[in-house]
Structures are given as C-alpha cells and as structure tokens.
Amino acid sequence: MASSHVLVLIDGHSHPFLNKQLNYGKMSAATLLREAVDEFLPTVSHVPSEYRLVVRIYADLASLNYGAGANSPPTVDASSSIASRPLASFAAEFSCPEPFFDFTDVGSREAVESKIEGMYAVAVQDPACKHILLGAWEKPTYISMLQLHRENAAKVTLIETNRMGPGVSLLLSERHLPYTTATFPNVFRRPSQKDRATAHHAGIESAEETMKIKQETGSLRLDIRSIFSELFATTTAPQPLPAARQPTQVDNPPRFRLPPQANPGYVPVNKNGERLDVYMRQPTKEQFAAYQRRVAQTGKPCNEFYLHPPCENENCPYDHSPTDGDIRYVHIWIVKSTPCTDGSRCRRANCSFGHVCQKHGCRKNVDKARECNMKDFHAVDPVYVEWVPEDAGYAMKAS
C-alpha cells in the first residue's frame, strides 16, 4: 500500500529533542526518530506493514533554545538571531536525509499552533493516513483539537515529553478522551513529575492536588488562565434572558474571559444568560495577508464546505480547494466576526457566526467601534460563567 502513510506531527516547543541530538552527526535525530516509530508501530493493529513515514516539525527558531537544561523551559531571546543559528543548522540537517521529513521555522508560536491544527484536521480525515503520532501539548488549541476529533482517537497516539506529567492522564480521563500515549526516550525528553500545562495554566502542582481541589469544591467554573478548570465546569438550565439592551460605548470594557475551547453539546453564556463564543486570538497581519492572497487566487471560501461540510450545491460559486491552517483560521475569524441573526439567544453549539466582539481595536477606538459589524454586541459582558445545553430551536421559542 504505497499511498499509506503515518504522520508524525511535532510542536518543537512542547516536544524538544534531547540536547545530545544537537551534537550528533547528520541523520542522527532523524534516524533515531524513524527507529523509534518503526519499533512502536507494530503495536498498532491498523497500520500496514508498508507505509511512508511523514514527519512535520514546526517551531519558531528565534524563541527556541534546546540548550536549556532537561528540566527547564527553553530560553526565549527573540531579539537574537545568533542563538537560533545552531538550531537552523539542526533543522536543515534533520530535513535533508529523508524526503518526507521537514523541520520548518514558521516565525512565531501562533503560526506553530496554526500549522499543527491545520495538518491534524486534514490527517485525521484522510483515509490514506493510517496513524498519527502527535507531539503537541501545553496550548488550549491542542486540547480543543483533541476534543473536536475524539471520534478518531484510535488513529492517534500522543507522544509524551518533559512538558507532560500526571496531568495527562487526568485530562484524558476527565474529558473522556480515549487517546493512548507513547514515550520515545531516545528522541524526546522524558516526562517529568509535573505537567507544565497544569502548572502554568492552572497553577496546580500535581494531579493529586487537582483531584483534591475538585473534591473540596465540587466543581470549578472556568478561569481563562486554566485549561484544566474547564474540565469540572457545571452545566445548569439556562436562566431567563434579560430584556434587550441598547449597545453602549464601553470606555474600559471588562477583561475578556471567554472559554479557550469548545464543549461539545453545550454553549457558553455570561451571568446574564447571553450567548458567548470560544476565545479566538486575532489573526496576525501576515495571516490576513496570506488569506487575501488566497482569495485573490481562488475566490472566497465556501462556508458550508469548510465549516459545515458537505456543501450540497453542485453549482457553488465559492472555493472548495484544499487549505492550510492559517487560511482556515482567518476564514473562521471572519465568519465569527459576522453577527448571528439570533443574537445572544442563540443556543446552537455549532453556530459559526459571532455572539461577542473579540476585536481589540473596538475597545480602544470609538470610530472603529461604530463601524464594527459586531457593534450590537459591544454591550455583551464577555465574561464566561457557565455552559448550558445546546438547543437549536431555543432562539425561535424564546422570541
């Protein structure tokens, strides 16, 4: 089965290579990774004996320093190009020997997330891709990605690293994510006793402490600082919605505290019962420019095809061609910047349109706020309180 392939998808920041890999000769890191994968895959029943191994590693080399100690985070010095030169050589040497091995410098941490998310979304749906070895952690984007594609969990193995610890098992268990894990000790740094996703985002030192907090409080409502506290969020019946309010200028709007990831079957609401959205980082200028170039070449992307497939319009005038993570992200952002016709009463979990303005400019510039497509939502309190069950007919019944 020559077309069959296995994808190894790595975030170079969350999954650093062993320091000694930098000092070995050419092909060392690539060879050791191939050997580790070849040794592991016979344990996966659905992978054929013949397959093509595709490796995609993404990183921002300017902010990555593998010279840090095994128990320390990478050193960040975005102003120094000198620090990134050894890694640039390492990346080039890693990519050269194998035709389908690529270690790519994408220029920013945001771009790394976007690339990983885009590649993963395509691979999990690709029947030619027989298995995915995923090395990506710490970011809410990746947790959301695993939740979104949980039905494909049998096709995915999570590669452990020193950024992981007991929190991995806790997260997978609490969110009912049936993913398996594997350790490649000759390639990536070993798992530590602390999970950095837990410690950094939630301030929780161990899985035991997390469970203790859960037992003492019963449940936790989401704090945007925390990936893990969302795991324990309660779901209650929606409260009656307040009377419609007139949009007002907010000179000092409340700090955004939107959920970092979706909760399938539920929608997020604020203290007033008004529908909110999952937080989206505003795309960079580079991402917007890439999107505009793509639209100029292929036309506007089809919302149905990309956001709610399939598109059943045989004569659809919009673009259906393959896209990458950056283009898809900007497309989602643009649609999310279009107001939902059901407004704050919307209870459709898969609604692609916006229910709260997430543009930074509107909070600082009155003129921009007046011109914003989402100006009718500027008075909506952007502080998440709870999840409520979805109800596609709720808006119509409540009106």
ROKE-188210 format. One record per residue: residue in one letter; x, y, z of N, C-alpha, C in turn. Coordinates in steps of 0.05 Angstrom, whole numbers, padded with zeros to 5 digits, always signed. Layout:
AXYZXYZXYZ
...
//
This chain:
M+00017-00024+00000+00000+00000+00000+00018+00025+00000
A+00028+00032-00024+00048+00053-00026+00037+00080-00017
S+00010+00084-00020-00001+00110-00013-00006+00113+00016
S-00005+00091+00031-00010+00093+00060+00014+00107+00074
H+00007+00124+00093+00029+00137+00107+00022+00141+00136
V+00042+00145+00152+00040+00151+00181+00051+00179+00185
L+00036+00196+00199+00045+00223+00204+00055+00227+00232
V+00079+00238+00234+00090+00247+00260+00089+00277+00260
L+00072+00288+00278+00067+00317+00278+00077+00329+00304
I+00096+00347+00303+00110+00356+00327+00110+00386+00330
D+00103+00396+00353+00109+00424+00361+00136+00424+00374
G+00155+00437+00361+00183+00437+00370+00187+00450+00397
H+00167+00465+00407+00170+00478+00433+00160+00460+00455
S+00138+00447+00451+00128+00429+00472+00142+00402+00473
H+00156+00395+00450+00169+00370+00448+00198+00374+00439
P+00215+00384+00457+00243+00388+00449+00259+00362+00447
F+00277+00361+00428+00295+00338+00425+00314+00338+00449
L+00326+00314+00454+00347+00313+00474+00370+00331+00466
N+00383+00344+00485+00405+00362+00479+00427+00348+00463
K+00432+00323+00469+00454+00309+00456+00449+00306+00426
Q+00424+00309+00417+00418+00307+00388+00432+00329+00372
L+00436+00352+00385+00448+00374+00371+00478+00369+00365
N+00490+00351+00380+00519+00347+00377+00525+00322+00360
Y+00505+00307+00353+00510+00283+00337+00514+00290+00307
G+00523+00271+00292+00527+00276+00263+00501+00277+00249
K+00503+00283+00223+00479+00284+00206+00462+00259+00208
M+00436+00262+00205+00417+00240+00205+00412+00228+00232
S+00427+00236+00253+00423+00223+00279+00395+00226+00289
A+00385+00251+00292+00359+00255+00303+00337+00243+00285
A+00340+00247+00259+00320+00235+00240+00321+00205+00241
T+00345+00194+00243+00347+00164+00244+00336+00153+00269
L+00342+00166+00292+00331+00156+00317+00301+00158+00319
L+00290+00180+00307+00261+00183+00307+00249+00161+00290
R+00260+00156+00266+00250+00134+00249+00251+00108+00263
E+00273+00102+00277+00276+00076+00291+00255+00074+00313
A+00250+00096+00328+00231+00095+00349+00203+00090+00338
V+00196+00103+00316+00170+00099+00304+00167+00071+00293
D+00187+00061+00279+00186+00034+00268+00183+00013+00290
E+00195+00019+00313+00193+00000+00336+00166+00001+00348
F+00153+00025+00349+00127+00028+00362+00104+00018+00344
L+00105+00023+00319+00081+00018+00302+00071-00011+00300
P+00088-00031+00303+00077-00058+00303+00057-00063+00325
T+00056-00046+00346+00036-00048+00367+00009-00037+00359
V+00008-00023+00336-00016-00011+00326-00028-00029+00304
S-00050-00041+00309-00061-00062+00291-00069-00052+00263
H-00078-00027+00261-00089-00019+00235-00068-00006+00216
V-00043-00007+00224-00022+00004+00206-00010-00019+00189
P-00010-00016+00162+00000-00037+00145+00030-00040+00148
S+00040-00063+00138+00069-00068+00141+00086-00049+00124
E+00075-00039+00102+00089-00020+00085+00075+00007+00087
Y+00090+00028+00093+00078+00054+00096+00100+00075+00091
R+00092+00099+00084+00110+00121+00082+00110+00137+00108
L+00133+00143+00119+00134+00159+00144+00137+00188+00137
V+00118+00204+00146+00118+00233+00141+00122+00247+00168
V+00142+00264+00170+00148+00278+00195+00146+00308+00190
R+00130+00322+00206+00127+00351+00204+00132+00363+00231
I+00154+00378+00234+00160+00392+00259+00159+00422+00253
Y+00145+00436+00270+00142+00465+00267+00153+00479+00292
A+00167+00501+00288+00177+00516+00311+00183+00545+00302
D+00186+00562+00322+00196+00589+00318+00225+00589+00329
L+00244+00586+00311+00271+00581+00320+00283+00605+00336
A+00273+00629+00330+00284+00652+00345+00277+00652+00374
S+00256+00638+00382+00248+00636+00410+00253+00609+00422
L+00268+00592+00408+00272+00565+00417+00301+00560+00422
N+00308+00549+00446+00335+00544+00453+00337+00517+00466
Y+00346+00497+00451+00348+00470+00462+00372+00467+00482
G+00387+00489+00485+00409+00488+00504+00401+00489+00533
A+00375+00494+00538+00366+00495+00566+00368+00467+00578
G+00369+00467+00604+00370+00441+00618+00346+00424+00613
A+00349+00398+00619+00327+00380+00613+00302+00386+00630
N+00306+00399+00653+00283+00405+00670+00275+00434+00669
S+00286+00448+00649+00280+00477+00647+00266+00483+00621
P+00250+00504+00620+00238+00511+00594+00258+00523+00576
P+00253+00522+00550+00272+00534+00531+00276+00564+00536
T+00300+00573+00531+00306+00601+00535+00294+00617+00512
V+00282+00639+00518+00270+00656+00497+00286+00681+00494
D+00296+00686+00470+00310+00711+00463+00304+00718+00434
A+00280+00729+00431+00270+00733+00403+00287+00754+00389
S+00303+00770+00403+00319+00791+00390+00345+00780+00380
S+00352+00756+00387+00379+00745+00380+00376+00725+00358
S+00388+00731+00334+00389+00712+00313+00411+00692+00316
I+00432+00701+00332+00455+00683+00336+00446+00657+00350
A+00428+00660+00370+00420+00637+00385+00406+00617+00368
S+00393+00626+00347+00377+00607+00330+00393+00594+00309
R+00418+00603+00304+00434+00592+00282+00440+00562+00285
P+00449+00553+00309+00454+00524+00312+00428+00508+00307
L+00405+00518+00316+00380+00504+00312+00372+00504+00282
A+00379+00526+00268+00373+00527+00240+00389+00506+00225
S+00414+00502+00233+00430+00481+00221+00419+00453+00228
F+00411+00450+00253+00399+00425+00261+00374+00419+00246
A+00357+00439+00242+00332+00436+00227+00337+00428+00198
A+00357+00441+00186+00364+00434+00159+00375+00406+00156
E+00392+00398+00175+00404+00372+00174+00383+00350+00180
F+00364+00357+00197+00342+00338+00202+00325+00333+00177
S+00321+00354+00162+00303+00353+00139+00316+00340+00114
C+00342+00342+00112+00356+00334+00087+00354+00305+00080
P+00361+00286+00098+00364+00258+00090+00339+00244+00081
E+00316+00252+00092+00291+00238+00087+00273+00256+00070
P+00262+00246+00048+00246+00262+00030+00220+00273+00043
F+00210+00259+00064+00185+00268+00076+00188+00278+00104
F+00213+00284+00112+00219+00296+00138+00223+00326+00135
D+00208+00342+00149+00211+00371+00148+00211+00383+00176
F+00232+00398+00183+00233+00414+00207+00232+00443+00198
T+00209+00456+00202+00204+00482+00190+00203+00505+00210
D+00217+00526+00205+00216+00550+00221+00193+00567+00210
V+00172+00571+00226+00148+00586+00216+00146+00614+00228
G+00166+00622+00244+00168+00650+00252+00153+00660+00276
S+00134+00644+00287+00120+00653+00311+00107+00629+00324
R+00102+00631+00351+00089+00609+00365+00060+00606+00355
E+00047+00628+00348+00020+00627+00338+00018+00611+00312
A+00038+00615+00295+00039+00601+00269+00044+00571+00273
V+00059+00564+00294+00064+00536+00301+00037+00523+00307
E+00021+00535+00325-00005+00524+00332-00023+00521+00307
S-00023+00542+00291-00040+00541+00267-00032+00519+00248
K-00006+00515+00244+00004+00494+00226-00004+00466+00237
I+00001+00462+00263-00006+00437+00276-00035+00431+00273
E-00052+00451+00280-00081+00447+00279-00090+00441+00251
G-00080+00455+00231-00088+00450+00203-00080+00423+00193
M-00055+00415+00198-00045+00389+00189-00061+00367+00202
Y-00066+00370+00228-00080+00349+00243-00109+00346+00233
A-00122+00368+00227-00150+00367+00218-00152+00352+00191
V-00132+00356+00174-00132+00342+00148-00126+00312+00152
A-00105+00307+00168-00096+00279+00171-00116+00261+00184
V-00131+00270+00204-00149+00252+00218-00172+00244+00199
Q-00178+00260+00178-00199+00253+00160-00189+00239+00135
D-00162+00237+00132-00150+00226+00107-00148+00195+00110
P-00162+00180+00094-00161+00151+00097-00133+00139+00090
A-00117+00154+00075-00090+00145+00068-00071+00148+00092
C-00078+00166+00110-00062+00169+00135-00071+00148+00155
K-00055+00128+00160-00063+00105+00176-00060+00110+00206
H-00042+00128+00214-00038+00134+00242-00024+00161+00245
I-00029+00174+00268-00017+00199+00274-00003+00197+00301
L+00023+00204+00301+00038+00206+00326+00040+00236+00332
L+00025+00246+00352+00023+00274+00357+00040+00283+00381
G+00058+00301+00375+00075+00313+00396+00068+00343+00399
A+00046+00349+00413+00038+00377+00416+00023+00379+00442
W+00031+00398+00459+00020+00399+00486+00021+00428+00496
E+00011+00433+00519+00012+00459+00534-00009+00479+00525
K-00017+00479+00500-00034+00500+00490-00064+00492+00489
P-00082+00510+00497-00111+00503+00495-00119+00495+00467
T-00106+00505+00447-00112+00498+00419-00110+00468+00416
Y-00090+00455+00427-00086+00427+00423-00106+00410+00439
I-00114+00420+00463-00134+00405+00478-00161+00406+00463
S-00167+00430+00453-00192+00433+00438-00191+00415+00413
M-00168+00414+00400-00165+00397+00376-00170+00368+00382
L-00160+00358+00405-00165+00330+00412-00194+00325+00419
Q-00207+00345+00431-00235+00342+00437-00252+00341+00412
L-00246+00359+00393-00261+00361+00368-00260+00335+00352
H-00237+00321+00353-00233+00297+00336-00232+00272+00353
R-00246+00272+00376-00244+00249+00394-00254+00223+00381
E-00271+00225+00362-00281+00201+00349-00259+00186+00333
N-00237+00201+00328-00215+00189+00313-00192+00182+00332
A-00198+00179+00357-00176+00175+00377-00160+00150+00372
A-00173+00129+00361-00159+00104+00356-00137+00107+00335
K-00138+00129+00320-00119+00134+00299-00095+00151+00309
V-00096+00158+00334-00077+00178+00344-00063+00167+00369
T-00037+00172+00371-00021+00166+00395-00007+00192+00403
L-00009+00199+00429+00004+00223+00439+00032+00217+00448
I+00052+00231+00438+00079+00227+00446+00085+00243+00471
E+00094+00229+00492+00100+00243+00517+00127+00257+00516
T+00129+00277+00534+00154+00293+00535+00157+00304+00563
N+00178+00320+00568+00182+00331+00594+00162+00353+00601
R+00147+00362+00582+00126+00382+00588+00101+00368+00599
M+00101+00341+00599+00078+00326+00609+00085+00313+00635
G+00063+00305+00649+00066+00291+00674+00040+00278+00682
P+00033+00276+00707+00008+00263+00716-00016+00277+00704
G-00014+00303+00697-00038+00317+00687-00048+00305+00661
V-00031+00291+00646-00040+00280+00620-00063+00260+00625
S-00058+00241+00643-00078+00221+00649-00103+00233+00660
L-00100+00253+00677-00123+00267+00688-00140+00280+00667
L-00127+00294+00649-00142+00308+00628-00157+00288+00610
L-00143+00268+00601-00155+00248+00583-00178+00234+00597
S-00175+00228+00623-00196+00214+00637-00220+00232+00641
E-00216+00257+00650-00238+00275+00657-00254+00282+00632
R-00240+00285+00609-00254+00294+00585-00262+00270+00568
H-00259+00246+00578-00267+00222+00564-00254+00221+00536
L-00228+00227+00536-00213+00227+00511-00196+00201+00510
P-00204+00182+00494-00192+00155+00494-00166+00153+00478
Y-00148+00172+00483-00123+00172+00468-00102+00156+00484
T-00085+00142+00469-00063+00128+00482-00038+00145+00480
T-00018+00138+00496+00007+00153+00496+00031+00135+00492
A+00053+00146+00483+00078+00131+00479+00101+00150+00486
T+00123+00137+00495+00147+00152+00502+00170+00144+00483
F+00184+00163+00472+00208+00158+00455+00232+00169+00470
P+00242+00154+00490+00263+00165+00508+00290+00171+00494
N+00295+00159+00471+00320+00165+00457+00318+00189+00438
V+00294+00200+00437+00290+00223+00418+00282+00248+00433
F+00260+00246+00449+00250+00270+00463+00255+00267+00493
R+00255+00289+00506+00260+00289+00535+00238+00274+00549
R+00245+00261+00571+00226+00243+00585+00205+00260+00600
P+00182+00248+00604+00161+00262+00620+00171+00268+00648
S+00163+00292+00658+00171+00300+00685+00149+00292+00705
Q+00154+00299+00730+00134+00293+00751+00113+00314+00752
K+00117+00337+00739+00098+00358+00738+00089+00362+00709
D+00063+00368+00706+00053+00373+00680+00053+00404+00676
R+00067+00413+00656+00070+00442+00652+00044+00455+00643
A+00028+00440+00629+00002+00452+00622-00014+00458+00647
T-00013+00439+00667-00027+00443+00692-00014+00465+00708
A+00012+00464+00712+00026+00482+00729+00024+00511+00718
H+00028+00514+00692+00029+00541+00681+00001+00553+00678
H-00018+00538+00667-00044+00550+00662-00063+00549+00686
A-00060+00530+00703-00079+00528+00725-00066+00532+00752
G-00039+00533+00754-00026+00536+00779-00029+00512+00797
I-00033+00489+00785-00037+00464+00801-00012+00447+00798
E-00001+00439+00821+00025+00426+00820+00024+00396+00813
S+00002+00383+00817+00001+00355+00811-00027+00346+00807
A-00030+00322+00796-00057+00310+00791-00071+00306+00818
E-00056+00298+00838-00068+00293+00864-00080+00318+00876
E-00066+00341+00873-00077+00366+00883-00101+00374+00867
T-00101+00369+00841-00124+00376+00824-00149+00361+00834
M-00145+00334+00839-00168+00318+00848-00177+00328+00875
K-00158+00336+00893-00166+00346+00919-00183+00371+00917
I-00175+00389+00899-00190+00414+00895-00218+00407+00885
K-00219+00388+00867-00245+00381+00855-00263+00370+00877
Q-00252+00353+00895-00268+00341+00916-00278+00361+00936
E-00261+00381+00942-00268+00401+00962-00288+00421+00952
T-00287+00428+00926-00304+00449+00916-00328+00438+00901
G-00328+00412+00894-00349+00400+00879-00346+00405+00849
S-00342+00430+00841-00338+00437+00813-00325+00464+00812
L-00312+00469+00789-00299+00494+00785-00310+00507+00760
R-00314+00533+00761-00321+00547+00737-00295+00557+00723
L-00298+00561+00697-00274+00566+00681-00261+00592+00687
D-00235+00592+00690-00218+00615+00690-00202+00614+00665
I-00200+00635+00650-00186+00634+00625-00157+00627+00628
R-00146+00629+00653-00118+00622+00657-00115+00592+00657
S-00137+00577+00659-00135+00549+00664-00147+00532+00642
I-00131+00512+00633-00142+00492+00615-00159+00472+00632
F-00149+00465+00655-00160+00443+00670-00185+00450+00685
S-00189+00475+00694-00213+00481+00709-00238+00477+00693
E-00236+00481+00666-00259+00477+00649-00269+00448+00650
L-00251+00430+00658-00259+00402+00659-00281+00397+00679
F-00282+00414+00700-00300+00409+00721-00324+00428+00721
A-00328+00443+00698-00349+00463+00697-00376+00449+00699
T-00395+00462+00714-00422+00451+00717-00439+00459+00693
T-00460+00445+00688-00479+00453+00668-00507+00455+00681
T-00519+00478+00678-00545+00483+00690-00564+00493+00669
A-00590+00493+00677-00610+00503+00659-00606+00533+00653
P-00610+00542+00629-00606+00570+00622-00626+00588+00637
Q-00616+00611+00647-00633+00629+00661-00648+00646+00641
P-00671+00658+00649-00686+00675+00631-00668+00698+00621
L-00670+00704+00595-00654+00725+00584-00665+00752+00592
P-00648+00772+00597-00658+00799+00603-00669+00812+00579
A-00684+00834+00584-00695+00849+00562-00671+00860+00545
A-00677+00864+00519-00656+00873+00501-00645+00900+00511
R-00618+00903+00510-00605+00927+00519-00594+00942+00495
Q-00593+00968+00497-00582+00984+00475-00552+00983+00477
P-00538+00979+00455-00508+00979+00456-00498+01006+00466
T-00479+01005+00483-00467+01030+00494-00437+01029+00490
Q-00425+01053+00490-00396+01055+00487-00384+01046+00514
V-00365+01028+00513-00352+01019+00538-00324+01029+00537
D-00318+01050+00554-00291+01062+00554-00271+01043+00565
N-00278+01028+00585-00259+01009+00598-00274+00982+00601
P-00276+00967+00579-00292+00943+00579-00280+00922+00598
P-00297+00904+00608-00287+00884+00626-00267+00865+00612
R-00249+00854+00627-00229+00836+00616-00242+00812+00604
F-00234+00804+00580-00245+00781+00566-00239+00756+00582
R-00259+00740+00588-00254+00714+00600-00272+00694+00586
L-00266+00689+00561-00281+00670+00544-00268+00643+00546
P-00284+00622+00543-00272+00595+00544-00252+00590+00522
P-00230+00576+00528-00209+00572+00508-00215+00550+00488
Q-00236+00534+00494-00242+00511+00476-00272+00505+00478
A-00281+00491+00458-00310+00484+00457-00316+00461+00476
N-00341+00459+00484-00351+00437+00500-00374+00424+00484
P-00369+00402+00469-00390+00392+00451-00417+00388+00464
G-00437+00398+00450-00465+00396+00460-00474+00418+00479
Y-00456+00437+00484-00462+00459+00503-00453+00486+00490
V-00465+00507+00500-00457+00534+00492-00449+00550+00517
P-00429+00568+00515-00421+00584+00538-00439+00609+00540
V-00445+00617+00565-00461+00641+00569-00449+00657+00592
N-00456+00683+00593-00447+00700+00615-00467+00701+00637
K-00463+00718+00657-00481+00719+00680-00509+00727+00673
N-00513+00740+00650-00539+00748+00641-00553+00727+00623
G-00540+00704+00619-00551+00684+00602-00546+00689+00573
E-00530+00709+00566-00525+00716+00538-00503+00698+00526
R-00508+00689+00502-00490+00671+00488-00463+00684+00484
L-00442+00669+00488-00414+00678+00483-00402+00659+00463
D-00376+00663+00457-00361+00646+00438-00335+00637+00451
V-00324+00616+00439-00297+00607+00447-00277+00629+00439
Y-00258+00634+00456-00238+00655+00450-00222+00649+00425
M-00218+00669+00409-00201+00667+00385-00181+00690+00386
R-00155+00684+00384-00135+00704+00381-00138+00718+00354
Q-00137+00745+00354-00140+00759+00329-00117+00751+00310
P-00123+00744+00285-00102+00736+00266-00081+00758+00263
T-00057+00750+00257-00035+00769+00252-00039+00782+00224
K-00024+00804+00220-00024+00817+00194-00015+00798+00172
E+00005+00781+00179+00015+00762+00159-00007+00742+00152
Q-00022+00733+00172-00043+00714+00166-00065+00726+00149
F-00073+00751+00155-00093+00765+00139-00083+00768+00110
A-00057+00775+00107-00046+00779+00081-00046+00753+00065
A-00039+00731+00078-00040+00705+00065-00068+00698+00056
Y-00088+00704+00073-00116+00699+00066-00124+00715+00042
Q-00117+00740+00042-00125+00758+00019-00112+00748-00007
R-00087+00739-00006-00074+00728-00030-00089+00703-00039
R-00097+00687-00021-00111+00662-00028-00138+00669-00041
V-00152+00688-00029-00179+00695-00040-00175+00707-00068
A-00154+00723-00072-00149+00735-00099-00144+00713-00120
Q-00133+00691-00111-00126+00669-00130-00149+00650-00135
T-00164+00643-00113-00184+00622-00115-00212+00631-00110
G-00216+00656-00101-00242+00665-00093-00248+00660-00064
K-00271+00670-00055-00278+00667-00026-00284+00638-00019
P-00275+00629+00005-00280+00602+00013-00310+00597+00019
C-00319+00573+00014-00346+00565+00019-00350+00559+00049
N-00369+00573+00061-00374+00568+00090-00384+00540+00095
E-00402+00531+00078-00414+00504+00082-00392+00483+00079
F-00376+00485+00059-00356+00465+00053-00335+00463+00075
Y-00326+00486+00086-00304+00486+00105-00314+00484+00134
L-00338+00496+00140-00347+00498+00167-00369+00478+00174
H-00386+00471+00155-00408+00452+00159-00410+00433+00136
P-00389+00418+00130-00390+00401+00106-00411+00379+00108
P-00420+00369+00085-00411+00376+00058-00427+00399+00047
C-00417+00412+00026-00432+00432+00011-00448+00416-00011
E-00474+00418-00011-00491+00403-00029-00498+00419-00054
N-00488+00442-00057-00494+00459-00080-00474+00451-00103
E-00484+00437-00123-00467+00428-00145-00456+00452-00161
N-00470+00474-00160-00461+00498-00175-00450+00520-00156
C-00439+00512-00134-00430+00531-00114-00408+00549-00126
P-00412+00575-00123-00392+00594-00135-00367+00599-00118
Y-00367+00587-00094-00345+00592-00076-00324+00570-00076
D-00301+00577-00065-00277+00559-00066-00280+00535-00048
H-00273+00511-00060-00273+00486-00045-00245+00473-00045
S-00225+00487-00053-00199+00474-00056-00186+00471-00028
P-00166+00452-00026-00152+00448-00001-00140+00473+00011
T-00140+00475+00037-00130+00499+00050-00112+00491+00073
D-00096+00510+00084-00078+00504+00106-00089+00518+00131
G-00074+00514+00153-00084+00523+00179-00088+00553+00181
D-00069+00569+00170-00071+00598+00171-00096+00608+00156
I-00100+00598+00132-00123+00607+00116-00149+00599+00130
R-00150+00575+00140-00174+00566+00154-00180+00583+00179
Y-00159+00589+00194-00162+00605+00218-00174+00633+00212
V-00163+00646+00192-00173+00672+00184-00202+00670+00174
H-00208+00649+00159-00235+00645+00150-00255+00643+00173
I-00247+00627+00193-00264+00623+00216-00268+00650+00231
W-00246+00665+00233-00247+00691+00247-00266+00710+00232
I-00264+00711+00206-00282+00729+00190-00311+00721+00194
V-00317+00696+00193-00345+00687+00197-00354+00693+00225
K-00336+00689+00244-00342+00694+00272-00346+00724+00278
S-00336+00741+00260-00339+00770+00262-00365+00779+00248
T-00381+00760+00239-00407+00766+00227-00428+00760+00247
P-00446+00779+00254-00465+00775+00276-00485+00753+00270
C-00490+00736+00290-00510+00716+00288-00538+00729+00288
T-00555+00721+00270-00582+00733+00268-00599+00727+00293
D-00592+00706+00308-00607+00700+00333-00596+00715+00357
G-00573+00728+00353-00562+00744+00374-00554+00729+00399
S-00558+00741+00422-00550+00729+00447-00567+00706+00456
R-00590+00702+00442-00607+00680+00449-00599+00654+00435
C-00580+00655+00417-00573+00631+00402-00563+00609+00420
R-00572+00585+00415-00564+00562+00431-00555+00539+00413
R-00546+00546+00389-00536+00525+00371-00506+00522+00376
A-00498+00498+00385-00470+00494+00392-00451+00497+00368
N-00461+00490+00344-00444+00491+00321-00447+00517+00305
C-00459+00538+00317-00463+00563+00303-00436+00575+00296
S-00432+00582+00271-00406+00593+00262-00404+00623+00265
F-00427+00636+00269-00427+00665+00270-00421+00676+00298
G-00417+00702+00300-00408+00714+00325-00430+00722+00344
H-00423+00721+00370-00442+00729+00391-00429+00748+00411
V-00404+00755+00406-00389+00774+00423-00366+00785+00406
C-00361+00811+00408-00339+00823+00392-00312+00817+00406
Q-00294+00806+00390-00267+00799+00401-00245+00816+00389
K-00253+00838+00375-00233+00855+00363-00221+00874+00383
H-00194+00875+00384-00181+00892+00403-00185+00921+00397
G-00187+00929+00372-00190+00957+00364-00215+00970+00375
C-00236+00954+00377-00262+00966+00386-00261+00975+00415
R-00243+00963+00430-00241+00971+00458-00224+00996+00462
K-00210+01005+00441-00192+01028+00444-00200+01051+00426
N-00215+01046+00405-00220+01066+00385-00251+01069+00380
V-00262+01092+00387-00291+01096+00385-00300+01094+00356
D-00284+01106+00338-00292+01105+00310-00293+01077+00299
K-00273+01061+00306-00274+01033+00298-00298+01018+00310
A-00304+01025+00334-00327+01012+00348-00353+01018+00333
R-00356+01042+00323-00380+01050+00309-00383+01035+00283
E-00360+01029+00270-00361+01016+00243-00361+00986+00245
C-00357+00975+00269-00354+00946+00273-00380+00931+00265
N-00377+00909+00251-00400+00892+00245-00414+00881+00270
M-00398+00879+00292-00408+00867+00316-00416+00888+00337
K-00421+00913+00328-00427+00935+00347-00451+00930+00364
D-00470+00914+00354-00494+00908+00370-00488+00890+00394
F-00463+00878+00394-00455+00860+00415-00435+00873+00434
H-00429+00899+00430-00409+00912+00447-00418+00914+00476
A-00444+00913+00481-00453+00915+00509-00454+00888+00523
V-00449+00866+00508-00449+00839+00519-00426+00836+00538
D-00431+00827+00562-00410+00822+00581-00393+00797+00572
P-00367+00801+00566-00351+00780+00554-00338+00762+00575
V-00352+00758+00597-00341+00741+00619-00357+00716+00621
Y-00345+00694+00614-00358+00667+00615-00365+00659+00644
V-00389+00648+00647-00397+00638+00673-00403+00608+00674
E-00417+00598+00653-00424+00570+00654-00431+00560+00625
W-00432+00534+00623-00441+00521+00598-00470+00513+00602
V-00486+00517+00581-00514+00508+00582-00518+00489+00558
P-00536+00470+00560-00541+00451+00538-00550+00465+00513
E-00541+00456+00490-00550+00468+00465-00579+00462+00460
D-00592+00480+00445-00620+00476+00437-00623+00492+00411
A-00623+00478+00388-00624+00491+00362-00649+00508+00359
G-00671+00501+00373-00695+00516+00370-00700+00536+00392
Y-00681+00540+00410-00685+00557+00433-00690+00586+00425
A-00675+00597+00405-00678+00625+00398-00706+00630+00388
M-00716+00612+00371-00743+00616+00360-00764+00614+00381
K-00761+00595+00400-00781+00592+00421-00781+00615+00440
A-00757+00627+00444-00755+00649+00464-00764+00676+00453
S-00765+00678+00427-00771+00705+00415-00800+00711+00416
//
